[in-house]
Amino acid sequence: MTRTDDLAKLGPAERRQLLQLVTSVAWSDLAVTAGEIAYIHGLVARLHLSVDEAREVQRWLKSPPEDVDPTTIPREHREIFLGAVREMVESDGGASDEEKESLALLEALTK
């Protein structure tokens, strides 16, 4: 599991970017499952988001976020982001082909 100590290194902009990316990948197969929602809610809690930030994530769970650009992930946080996406993809017991493809693309773009 992505370590809480690592998540604590993220500033507000990086926390938002992380959740935007994670929810975007959850939508890659056009269905956000209960397991994915539970993982994302847990991530929201671990990141200690404000009420407004948590509401924004709730909106992304209902409709995918726009303008997600993985190439803008700060180099020092790329492993944290990849770890969180991997965990979310597996959170419902298995990854769809679309989620696997999104993860592979993310890995390639953040090398």
C-alpha positions, 0 to 999 in steps of 0.5 A, a space after each residue: 500500500 502506498 505509504 502514508 509518509 509518502 503521501 504526506 510529502 504531497 502538497 495541495 496541488 500534487 494531492 489534487 493531481 494524484 486524485 485526478 489521475 487515479 479517478 481518471 484511470 478508474 474511468 478508463 473502462 467507463 465504469 467505476 466499481 464499488 472497490 475503486 470507489 472505496 479505494 479512492 475514498 480511503 485515499 481521500 481520508 489518508 490525504 486529509 483533504 478539505 471538504 471542498 477538495 473531497 467534494 471535487 473528488 466526488 464529482 470526478 467519481 460521477 463524471 471523469 475529470 478533464 485535462 489529466 496530463 501525466 507528463 506533469 507529475 513531478 519527477 520526485 512523486 512519480 513512484 507515489 502516483 504509480 503506486 496509487 494507480 496500481 492499487 486502485 486498478 487492483 482494488 476491485 479484484 482485477 484490472 480491466 484491459 482498459 485499466 491495464 492499458 492506462 497503467 502501462 501508458 502512465 508508466 511509459 509517460 513517467 519514465 
